[in-house]
Amino acid sequence: MILHNSKLKASVIIPTKNPGAIFRSVLSRVLEQQAEFSFDVLVIDSGSTDGTKEYVRSVADSRLRLMEIPSAEFGHGKTRNLGIASTQGEYAVLITHDATPISDHWLATMVHAADHDSQIAGVFGRHVAYPGASVLTTHELELHFSGFLSQPVAHNDDPGRYAADAGYRQFLHFFSDNNALVRRSAWENIPYPDVDFAEDQIWAKHIIEAGWKKAYSHEAAVFHSHDYGLFERLQRSFDESYAFLRLFGYELCPSVKSLVKGWLALCRRDFHFLYSTGKGRKYLGEILRMPIDNFMRVAGQYLGGHGNDIPERVKHFISRDRRLLAGLVAGKL
């Protein structure tokens, strides 16, 4: 049962554009959340034509509100700032239109993590692969998020190491607003940057450098995963790597030697996992596909790390993010 207090504790913000049927379960799970505080839900739609807006309007719940913006006005940082500015909750809780809360205590768990320490500016939660996702996608998400269990609350307690160690910086500023909470008082001082890629990690870098803490909640989990095609893997890896080069100065794969070493390391990891768990024969198709997928990943990182040297027409061919490229051309990033 939801207890409505005079002060709104949390506002859940969901940007949407043509999410398809999955959004109905996302919204349903959000509205089913059990918490001893009041919360509301804002859906910001940027031009859906698949019935999403009509569905939101049909849901009879006084906590739910729909905001419509033109597609051309959408920006990952810009639209999230709009959502936070258009709500009043002490915390803004951000998820994407394909991230489904697993538990009906997802929201309460996220808020509890922030209530634990007033210096926590943001909390990000675990992503779990959807049932039916590939076994390697499932395993990769498990590996990634388990890396935050040893230090669920982090801040820059070693400025010298932060300045010298890129790996330490990456750990401290990792943040995913596919499933996250932002403290409004922190956001008022440090809003999201108006960029179309890695807005969450840039924001986390800013709050860490300003002396705030960030937290990871293993229990505030959502189903969120994608099984990418091989060329799509290359494209997404390129976009991420090129953005990280421009935004953070990171070269995720600086040389052909590191490309080969990274590819072999990923293949060894995945072969070991499949065979050590006795799943090798069952997933023969994934074993045959996996080396190509891993090569596409590291090749995209290598190309992205050298993106400044690649002709524009080639970048447009290997990138999926047209907004990112438009921003690069306009000098916005």
FIFITOR-399560 format. One line per 3 residues: their letters; for each residue x, y, z of C-alpha. Coordinates in nm, 3 decimals. Example, Ala and Ser with C-alpha at 12.3 -4.5 7.8 and 13.67 -1.06 7.14 Angstrom:
# residues 2
as = 1.230,-0.450,0.780; 1.367,-0.106,0.714;
//
This chain:
# residues 333
mil = 0.000,0.000,0.000; 0.129,0.346,-0.093; 0.119,0.605,0.183;
hns = 0.081,0.957,0.044; 0.271,1.208,0.254; 0.261,1.583,0.219;
klk = 0.616,1.586,0.084; 0.681,1.391,-0.233; 0.974,1.158,-0.175;
asv = 1.045,1.034,-0.527; 0.956,1.114,-0.886; 1.009,0.836,-1.141;
iip = 1.097,0.970,-1.486; 1.072,0.753,-1.799; 1.172,0.893,-2.140;
tkn = 0.994,0.710,-2.423; 0.994,0.687,-2.799; 0.834,0.390,-2.972;
pga = 0.924,0.139,-2.700; 0.671,-0.119,-2.817; 0.479,-0.358,-2.597;
ifr = 0.755,-0.391,-2.337; 0.678,-0.044,-2.202; 0.340,-0.158,-2.074;
svl = 0.505,-0.401,-1.834; 0.764,-0.137,-1.737; 0.498,0.117,-1.646;
srv = 0.284,-0.143,-1.472; 0.576,-0.255,-1.254; 0.659,0.106,-1.165;
leq = 0.304,0.184,-1.059; 0.290,-0.140,-0.856; 0.583,-0.035,-0.637;
qae = 0.531,-0.075,-0.264; 0.676,0.203,-0.050; 0.605,0.385,0.275;
fsf = 0.636,0.718,0.098; 0.461,0.901,-0.182; 0.588,0.901,-0.538;
dvl = 0.473,1.008,-0.881; 0.562,0.908,-1.237; 0.640,1.129,-1.535;
vid = 0.658,0.983,-1.886; 0.834,1.213,-2.135; 0.751,1.106,-2.488;
sgs = 0.945,1.239,-2.786; 0.729,1.146,-3.080; 0.605,0.790,-3.035;
tdg = 0.379,0.657,-3.310; 0.328,0.308,-3.167; 0.042,0.383,-2.929;
tke = 0.261,0.462,-2.627; 0.111,0.805,-2.563; -0.242,0.672,-2.597;
yvr = -0.164,0.392,-2.355; -0.027,0.630,-2.092; -0.337,0.847,-2.122;
sva = -0.557,0.540,-2.074; -0.399,0.445,-1.741; -0.620,0.570,-1.460;
dsr = -0.369,0.663,-1.193; -0.345,1.009,-1.039; 0.029,0.966,-0.985;
lrl = 0.096,0.935,-1.358; 0.158,1.226,-1.595; 0.250,1.243,-1.964;
mei = 0.471,1.516,-2.113; 0.516,1.536,-2.490; 0.813,1.698,-2.663;
psa = 0.906,1.711,-3.033; 1.147,1.443,-3.146; 1.399,1.708,-3.250;
efg = 1.402,1.842,-2.893; 1.515,1.515,-2.738; 1.861,1.493,-2.587;
hgk = 1.982,1.237,-2.334; 2.105,1.498,-2.089; 1.862,1.772,-2.192;
trn = 1.549,1.560,-2.161; 1.647,1.416,-1.825; 1.709,1.769,-1.697;
lgi = 1.363,1.863,-1.824; 1.210,1.569,-1.643; 1.380,1.647,-1.314;
ast = 1.292,2.017,-1.342; 0.928,1.924,-1.413; 0.891,1.710,-1.099;
qge = 0.914,1.777,-0.727; 1.034,1.458,-0.562; 1.327,1.476,-0.323;
yav = 1.477,1.211,-0.549; 1.446,1.177,-0.926; 1.447,0.810,-1.023;
lit = 1.539,0.752,-1.386; 1.477,0.443,-1.595; 1.453,0.379,-1.966;
hda = 1.141,0.258,-2.144; 1.276,-0.097,-2.170; 1.403,-0.139,-1.811;
tpi = 1.154,-0.342,-1.607; 1.178,-0.336,-1.225; 1.216,-0.691,-1.100;
sdh = 1.082,-0.642,-0.748; 0.787,-0.441,-0.623; 1.035,-0.296,-0.369;
wla = 1.273,-0.171,-0.638; 1.187,0.194,-0.575; 1.196,0.169,-0.195;
tmv = 1.532,-0.007,-0.215; 1.676,0.263,-0.439; 1.555,0.540,-0.209;
haa = 1.682,0.359,0.100; 2.032,0.348,-0.049; 2.029,0.728,-0.087;
dhd = 1.867,0.794,0.252; 2.154,0.606,0.413; 2.395,0.898,0.353;
sqi = 2.309,1.258,0.267; 2.638,1.288,0.074; 2.525,1.031,-0.183;
agv = 2.435,1.230,-0.495; 2.326,0.934,-0.704; 2.251,0.563,-0.689;
fgr = 2.259,0.318,-0.979; 2.104,-0.026,-0.970; 2.183,-0.364,-1.119;
hva = 2.081,-0.474,-1.469; 1.972,-0.835,-1.512; 1.935,-0.999,-1.851;
ypg = 1.581,-1.065,-1.963; 1.474,-1.430,-1.965; 1.561,-1.560,-2.309;
asv = 1.873,-1.346,-2.347; 2.186,-1.525,-2.462; 2.384,-1.700,-2.193;
ltt = 2.688,-1.482,-2.263; 2.487,-1.160,-2.238; 2.354,-1.284,-1.905;
hel = 2.701,-1.373,-1.781; 2.855,-1.045,-1.894; 2.598,-0.840,-1.701;
elh = 2.656,-1.053,-1.393; 3.032,-0.998,-1.416; 3.001,-0.626,-1.473;
fsg = 2.773,-0.543,-1.184; 2.938,-0.784,-0.939; 3.245,-0.560,-0.973;
fls = 3.071,-0.294,-0.763; 2.978,-0.519,-0.470; 3.309,-0.475,-0.289;
qpv = 3.266,-0.096,-0.274; 2.898,-0.008,-0.310; 2.950,0.347,-0.183;
ahn = 3.238,0.528,-0.352; 3.397,0.870,-0.346; 3.729,1.023,-0.438;
ddp = 3.926,0.935,-0.127; 4.262,0.934,-0.308; 4.304,1.241,-0.534;
gry = 4.655,1.138,-0.635; 4.536,0.799,-0.757; 4.235,0.960,-0.923;
aad = 4.463,1.188,-1.124; 4.704,0.912,-1.227; 4.493,0.597,-1.260;
agy = 4.242,0.590,-1.547; 4.094,0.260,-1.426; 4.022,0.411,-1.085;
rqf = 3.858,0.713,-1.249; 3.642,0.488,-1.466; 3.527,0.293,-1.161;
lhf = 3.439,0.610,-0.973; 3.243,0.773,-1.252; 3.060,0.467,-1.383;
fsd = 2.688,0.540,-1.360; 2.393,0.413,-1.560; 2.071,0.612,-1.575;
nna = 1.895,0.318,-1.736; 1.827,0.247,-1.368; 1.930,0.524,-1.132;
lvr = 1.838,0.776,-0.865; 1.956,1.138,-0.853; 1.935,1.351,-0.538;
rsa = 1.756,1.672,-0.633; 1.975,1.895,-0.417; 2.286,1.761,-0.592;
wen = 2.127,1.798,-0.936; 2.033,2.160,-0.863; 2.405,2.236,-0.831;
ipy = 2.525,1.991,-1.096; 2.263,1.919,-1.363; 2.311,1.672,-1.644;
pdv = 2.534,1.794,-1.928; 2.351,1.869,-2.254; 2.512,1.586,-2.451;
dfa = 2.380,1.289,-2.645; 2.614,1.023,-2.516; 2.747,0.922,-2.172;
edq = 2.550,1.197,-2.000; 2.522,0.974,-1.693; 2.895,0.909,-1.662;
iwa = 2.987,1.274,-1.724; 2.742,1.372,-1.451; 2.890,1.114,-1.215;
khi = 3.241,1.242,-1.290; 3.130,1.594,-1.203; 2.966,1.495,-0.875;
iea = 3.265,1.282,-0.772; 3.504,1.569,-0.845; 3.278,1.803,-0.647;
gwk = 3.315,1.581,-0.339; 2.985,1.392,-0.350; 2.951,1.015,-0.318;
kay = 2.775,0.768,-0.548; 2.624,0.434,-0.453; 2.542,0.102,-0.614;
she = 2.233,-0.097,-0.516; 2.249,-0.465,-0.605; 1.891,-0.523,-0.495;
aav = 1.734,-0.233,-0.689; 1.749,-0.437,-1.006; 1.577,-0.414,-1.342;
fhs = 1.555,-0.645,-1.639; 1.753,-0.468,-1.910; 1.958,-0.637,-2.181;
hdy = 2.018,-0.654,-2.555; 2.152,-0.927,-2.780; 2.321,-0.727,-3.055;
glf = 2.385,-0.832,-3.412; 2.749,-0.854,-3.515; 2.766,-0.529,-3.710;
erl = 2.554,-0.353,-3.449; 2.809,-0.467,-3.189; 3.085,-0.300,-3.391;
qrs = 2.881,0.019,-3.427; 2.786,0.047,-3.061; 3.141,-0.029,-2.952;
fde = 3.270,0.238,-3.188; 3.024,0.497,-3.057; 3.112,0.425,-2.696;
sya = 3.486,0.427,-2.758; 3.481,0.743,-2.969; 3.267,0.924,-2.711;
flr = 3.499,0.816,-2.431; 3.797,0.946,-2.627; 3.641,1.287,-2.677;
lfg = 3.469,1.321,-2.341; 3.721,1.162,-2.106; 4.041,1.126,-2.306;
yel = 4.034,0.745,-2.274; 4.172,0.519,-2.545; 3.991,0.194,-2.474;
cps = 4.199,0.005,-2.731; 4.503,0.214,-2.830; 4.691,-0.028,-3.056;
vks = 4.659,-0.334,-3.276; 4.852,-0.526,-3.011; 4.596,-0.431,-2.744;
lvk = 4.318,-0.524,-2.988; 4.456,-0.876,-3.027; 4.527,-0.916,-2.655;
gwl = 4.180,-0.789,-2.565; 4.012,-1.016,-2.816; 4.199,-1.324,-2.692;
alc = 4.124,-1.237,-2.329; 3.751,-1.204,-2.399; 3.745,-1.533,-2.593;
rrd = 3.931,-1.716,-2.315; 3.690,-1.574,-2.058; 3.383,-1.684,-2.251;
fhf = 3.517,-2.029,-2.345; 3.612,-2.089,-1.983; 3.269,-1.986,-1.858;
lys = 3.079,-2.204,-2.104; 3.287,-2.514,-2.047; 3.339,-2.477,-1.672;
tgk = 2.963,-2.462,-1.623; 2.902,-2.759,-1.850; 2.715,-2.550,-2.105;
grk = 2.955,-2.587,-2.393; 2.767,-2.840,-2.604; 2.429,-2.689,-2.523;
ylg = 2.541,-2.351,-2.653; 2.748,-2.459,-2.950; 2.595,-2.185,-3.167;
eil = 2.704,-1.918,-2.920; 3.053,-2.067,-2.904; 3.089,-2.045,-3.280;
rmp = 2.954,-1.690,-3.291; 3.135,-1.561,-2.981; 3.486,-1.503,-3.129;
idn = 3.336,-1.290,-3.407; 3.122,-1.094,-3.163; 3.422,-1.032,-2.937;
fmr = 3.631,-0.923,-3.235; 3.360,-0.675,-3.337; 3.364,-0.537,-2.982;
vag = 3.740,-0.474,-2.966; 3.759,-0.362,-3.329; 3.493,-0.100,-3.251;
qyl = 3.694,0.012,-2.949; 4.008,0.040,-3.160; 3.835,0.237,-3.435;
ggh = 3.665,0.463,-3.181; 3.996,0.532,-3.012; 4.125,0.656,-3.349;
gnd = 3.800,0.826,-3.446; 3.961,1.166,-3.498; 4.168,1.018,-3.781;
ipe = 3.881,0.842,-3.959; 3.712,1.014,-4.259; 3.363,1.148,-4.186;
rvk = 3.194,0.921,-4.440; 3.349,0.616,-4.271; 3.240,0.737,-3.927;
hfi = 2.884,0.775,-4.052; 2.894,0.419,-4.184; 3.019,0.259,-3.862;
srd = 2.820,0.473,-3.617; 2.460,0.416,-3.507; 2.438,0.741,-3.314;
rrl = 2.348,1.014,-3.562; 2.293,1.263,-3.281; 2.644,1.196,-3.155;
lag = 2.794,1.258,-3.497; 2.585,1.570,-3.544; 2.715,1.698,-3.214;
lva = 3.073,1.623,-3.314; 3.034,1.808,-3.643; 2.878,2.105,-3.464;
gkl = 3.153,2.105,-3.203; 2.912,2.046,-2.916; 3.106,1.768,-2.747;
//
